[in-house]
């Protein structure tokens, strides 16, 4: 089975997210890093591409050069990952979709809901996939949560408590550090800081596992450090489409919290609890029953969770493997397309452009609500 040809834009040397994508895409042997425009500096990007084994004629100086060259090649790319700064996601993703390429874009998909709506439309018109890297949805036990909820094991979902809170921007002495300050500058970050950066993962997870879409929300934003124009802490209440209520807290000033992504789901028949820092275990408490610990890798879990597990039970997996499940899903769908077959339904769990659109709608609605002192805003 030949490998799928994969190209990357951004994610160059020193990138925080680039190595995670390269590890994840390579994990199952589905993809070969064939082309790239890896750095805003053309020479530096080409040099790093050579280190990664990319052929000289497919090591590009910028994404425009990559697009023009790849669109006419008989061995053109099967998938393009966009791992550039946020403000460039829309232009690059749109251009590659319109040229007939499948795309995996880092979150956020765009800077505005209007741009995201356009990406959804282009994806539908061209028949090309536009996936969004909400990679935490690739954890096996997150998919177990989704499967249990879909099977009715929790009954009707009443309440979801979602958190993504860390303390890495709590030091007032670091507030003017350029690596931090830009995140709170509306001209560079948009209408939201910590909710758009971290909280949106918790938002997506709540929708992903529950199978519900957001209907309306109420938000309280706070800027607690220095003269930040955008929020470094937020509390958001979200009413979901089938009646569930989500309480979401996100923060960048929670000293002592590290990663901080947690998800609890409470239904009429029981509750589930999962933490990204302890991803190998899912706590399940049936109504009036004892709490049980479900272990990642156990063969008795759902087909979705079993499919997403790579390493035997008792040996920890991690974030790159969760990301790899997104690439695994995409590879299965792309190979099915090449064979002219319908894809395995289990491979369709990857986050799509529609998920990216819901996220942008939520960000804009939360910012509007916060300006209106918590007024409920429809999505």
C-alpha positions in Angstrom: 0.0 0.0 0.0 1.6 3.2 -1.1 1.7 6.1 1.3 -0.5 9.2 0.8 1.4 12.3 -0.3 1.3 15.0 2.5 2.3 18.6 2.4 2.7 21.1 5.3 2.5 24.8 5.4 4.1 26.4 8.4 5.2 24.3 11.4 8.9 24.9 10.7 11.9 24.7 12.9 11.1 25.9 16.4 7.4 25.7 15.9 5.4 24.4 18.8 2.8 22.5 16.8 4.9 21.4 13.8 6.6 18.4 15.4 3.3 17.1 16.8 1.8 17.1 13.3 4.9 15.3 11.8 4.9 12.7 14.5 1.2 12.1 14.3 1.0 11.9 10.5 3.8 9.4 10.4 2.6 7.2 13.3 0.5 4.7 11.2 2.6 4.9 8.1 -0.2 6.4 6.0 1.4 9.6 5.1 4.8 10.7 3.6 5.9 14.3 4.0 6.3 15.1 0.4 6.2 18.9 0.1 6.3 21.9 2.3 6.5 25.7 2.7 7.6 25.5 6.3 8.8 29.0 7.2 8.0 32.6 6.5 11.7 32.9 5.7 12.1 31.1 2.3 15.8 30.1 2.8 15.2 28.8 6.3 12.1 26.9 5.2 13.9 25.2 2.4 16.9 24.3 4.6 14.6 22.7 7.2 12.7 20.9 4.5 15.9 19.3 3.3 16.6 18.2 6.9 13.2 16.5 6.9 14.0 14.7 3.7 11.7 16.7 1.4 13.0 16.7 -2.2 14.6 20.0 -3.4 11.9 20.6 -6.1 9.1 20.3 -3.5 10.7 22.5 -0.8 8.9 25.8 -1.4 9.6 29.4 -0.3 6.0 30.2 0.4 2.5 28.7 0.2 1.7 30.5 -3.1 4.7 28.9 -4.8 3.7 25.5 -3.4 0.1 25.9 -4.6 1.0 26.8 -8.2 3.6 24.0 -8.5 1.5 21.2 -6.8 -1.8 21.9 -8.6 -0.3 20.8 -11.9 1.8 17.8 -10.8 0.6 14.3 -11.8 1.7 13.2 -8.3 0.0 16.0 -6.5 -0.6 16.0 -2.8 -3.4 14.1 -1.2 -3.6 16.2 1.9 -2.3 19.7 3.0 -1.9 20.7 6.6 -2.1 24.4 7.4 -0.1 25.2 10.6 0.5 28.9 10.1 -0.4 31.9 12.2 -4.2 32.2 12.8 -4.8 35.2 10.5 -3.6 33.3 7.5 -5.7 30.2 7.9 -8.7 31.4 5.8 -6.7 32.6 2.8 -4.5 29.5 2.6 -7.3 26.9 3.3 -9.6 28.5 0.8 -7.0 28.6 -2.0 -6.0 25.0 -1.6 -9.7 23.8 -1.4 -10.5 25.7 -4.5 -7.6 24.1 -6.2 -9.0 20.6 -5.3 -6.8 19.7 -2.4 -8.0 18.1 0.9 -7.0 20.3 3.9 -6.4 19.8 7.6 -6.3 23.3 9.2 -5.0 24.1 12.7 -7.6 25.8 14.8 -9.1 28.4 14.6 -10.3 27.7 11.1 -10.6 31.4 10.4 -10.7 34.8 12.2 -14.4 35.4 11.7 -17.7 33.4 11.4 -18.2 34.9 7.9 -14.9 33.5 6.7 -15.7 30.1 8.3 -19.1 30.1 6.5 -17.2 30.7 3.2 -14.8 27.8 3.9 -17.8 25.5 4.6 -19.4 26.5 1.3 -16.1 26.0 -0.6 -15.6 22.6 0.9 -19.1 21.5 -0.1 -18.8 23.0 -3.6 -15.5 21.3 -4.4 -16.2 18.1 -2.6 -12.9 18.4 -0.7 -12.5 17.7 3.0 -11.6 20.6 5.2 -10.8 19.2 8.7 -9.9 21.2 11.7 -7.4 20.0 14.2 -9.4 19.8 17.4 -7.0 17.1 18.2 -8.2 16.3 21.7 -11.2 14.7 20.2 -8.9 11.9 19.0 -8.3 10.6 22.5 -9.7 7.0 22.8 -11.6 7.7 26.0 -13.1 10.9 24.6 -14.5 8.8 21.8 -15.7 6.3 24.4 -17.6 9.1 26.0 -19.2 10.0 22.7 -20.1 6.3 22.0 -21.7 5.8 25.5 -23.8 9.0 25.2 -24.9 8.1 21.6 -25.9 4.6 22.8 -28.1 6.1 25.5 -26.1 4.8 28.5 -26.4 8.2 30.2 -30.0 8.8 29.2 -30.8 12.4 28.4 -27.9 14.7 29.0 -28.6 17.4 31.6 -25.3 19.1 32.3 -21.8 19.3 30.9 -19.0 20.9 32.9 -16.0 21.8 30.6 -12.7 23.4 31.6 -9.5 24.5 29.9 -7.7 26.6 32.5 -3.9 27.1 32.9 -1.7 29.7 34.7 1.0 30.4 32.1 -0.1 34.1 31.6 -0.5 34.9 35.2 2.8 36.7 35.8 2.3 40.4 35.5 6.0 40.9 34.9 5.7 38.8 31.7 2.6 40.7 30.4 4.7 42.8 28.0 6.6 39.8 26.6 5.9 39.8 22.9 5.2 36.0 22.9 2.3 36.7 25.3 1.2 40.2 24.6 0.0 39.6 21.0 -2.6 37.1 22.3 -4.4 40.0 24.1 -4.1 42.5 21.2 -7.4 42.7 19.2 -5.6 43.6 16.0 -3.6 40.3 16.1 -5.9 38.0 18.1 -9.4 39.2 17.1 -12.3 39.5 19.4 -11.3 37.0 22.1 -8.1 35.8 23.8 -8.3 32.9 26.2 -11.7 31.6 25.0 -10.6 31.6 21.4 -7.2 30.1 22.2 -7.9 27.5 24.9 -11.6 27.5 25.8 -12.7 26.7 22.3 -11.2 23.2 22.7 -13.5 22.6 25.7 -16.4 24.0 23.7 -15.7 21.7 20.8 -15.3 18.7 23.2 -18.7 19.4 24.9 -20.4 19.5 21.5 -18.4 16.5 20.1 -19.2 14.0 22.9 -22.8 15.1 23.4 -23.7 15.2 19.7 -25.5 18.5 20.3 -24.9 21.9 18.7 -25.0 25.2 20.6 -28.2 27.2 20.6 -27.3 30.3 22.7 -24.8 31.4 25.3 -24.0 33.9 28.0 -20.5 35.0 28.7 -18.5 36.9 31.3 -15.0 38.0 30.3 -12.4 39.4 32.7 -9.0 40.9 32.0 -7.1 40.6 35.3 -3.5 41.2 34.4 -2.1 44.6 33.5 -3.8 46.6 30.7 -4.9 43.6 28.5 -7.6 44.6 26.1 -8.8 41.0 25.7 -9.9 38.5 28.4 -7.5 36.3 30.3 -10.4 34.5 32.1 -13.9 33.7 31.0 -17.0 31.9 32.3 -19.5 30.9 29.7 -23.0 29.3 30.0 -24.2 27.5 26.8 -27.6 26.0 26.1 -27.3 23.2 23.7 -29.7 22.1 20.9 -31.3 19.1 22.7 -31.7 20.7 26.2 -28.3 20.1 27.8 -26.6 23.0 29.7 -22.8 23.5 29.5 -20.9 25.4 32.1 -17.5 26.3 30.6 -14.6 27.9 32.4 -11.4 28.9 30.7 -8.4 30.9 32.1 -4.8 31.8 31.5 -4.2 33.0 35.0 -5.1 29.9 37.1 -1.8 29.5 38.9 -1.0 25.9 39.6 -3.1 24.5 36.7 -1.0 23.1 33.9 -2.9 21.9 30.9 -6.3 22.0 32.5 -8.6 20.4 29.9 -11.3 18.4 31.8 -14.8 17.3 30.8 -17.7 16.0 32.9 -21.0 14.9 31.5 -24.1 14.3 33.7 -27.1 12.5 32.4 -30.3 11.1 33.9 -28.8 7.6 34.2 -25.2 8.4 35.2 -22.1 10.6 34.8 -18.7 10.6 33.1 -15.5 12.4 34.0 -12.2 12.7 32.0 -9.0 14.8 32.3 -6.5 15.4 29.5 -3.7 15.2 32.0 -4.8 11.7 33.0 -6.1 10.5 29.6 -5.8 6.8 30.2 -8.8 6.6 32.5 -12.5 7.5 32.2 -14.7 7.6 35.4 -18.2 6.2 34.9 -20.8 6.4 37.7 -24.2 4.8 37.0 -27.1 6.4 38.8 -27.2 5.0 42.4 -24.1 2.9 41.5 -20.4 2.8 42.3 -17.9 4.7 40.3 -16.1 2.5 37.8 -12.7 3.3 36.1 -12.6 2.5 32.4 -9.1 1.9 31.1 -7.8 2.9 27.7 -6.8 -0.2 25.7 -9.4 -2.5 27.3 -10.9 -4.7 24.6 -14.4 -4.3 26.1 -14.7 -0.6 25.2 -16.6 0.7 22.3 -15.4 0.1 18.7 -14.6 3.8 18.4 -12.3 3.7 21.5 -10.7 0.4 20.5 -10.0 1.7 17.0 -8.3 4.8 18.5 -6.0 2.8 20.8 -2.5 1.8 19.6 -0.5 0.8 22.6 -1.4 -2.1 25.0 -3.3 -1.3 28.2 -1.1 -0.1 31.0 1.3 1.8 28.7 0.5 5.5 28.4 -0.4 7.1 25.1 -0.4 10.9 24.6 -1.3 13.9 22.6 0.6 12.9 19.4 -1.4 9.7 19.3 -4.6 11.6 19.8 -3.6 13.8 16.8 -2.6 10.7 14.9 -6.2 9.5 15.2 -7.3 12.5 13.2 -4.7 11.7 10.5 -5.8 8.0 10.7 -9.4 9.0 10.1 -8.5 11.2 7.1 -6.3 8.5 5.6 -9.1 6.0 5.7 -11.5 8.4 4.1 -9.0 9.4 1.4 -8.1 5.8 0.6 -11.8 5.0 0.3 -12.2 7.9 -2.1 -9.3 6.6 -4.2 -11.0 3.1 -4.3 -14.4 4.6 -5.2 -15.9 3.2 -2.0 -17.8 4.6 1.0 -15.6 5.3 4.0 -15.8 3.3 7.2 -18.3 5.2 9.4 -15.9 5.0 12.3 -13.5 7.1 10.3 -15.9 10.0 10.1 -15.3 11.4 13.6 -12.7 13.9 12.6 -13.6 17.6 13.3 -14.8 19.3 10.1 -15.1 22.8 8.7 -18.6 22.9 10.3 -17.0 22.4 13.7 -14.7 25.3 12.9 -17.7 27.4 12.0 -19.6 26.6 15.2 -16.4 27.6 17.1 -16.2 31.0 15.3 -19.9 31.7 15.9 -19.3 30.8 19.6 -16.3 33.2 19.9 -18.2 36.1 18.3 -21.3 35.4 20.4 -19.3 35.2 23.6 -17.5 38.5 22.9 -20.9 40.1 22.1 -22.4 38.7 25.3 -19.5 39.8 27.5 -19.8 43.4 26.1 -23.5 43.2 27.0 -22.9 42.1 30.6 -23.8 38.5 30.0 -26.9 38.9 27.8 -27.9 35.7 26.1 -26.9 35.6 22.4 -28.2 33.1 19.9 -25.8 31.2 17.6 
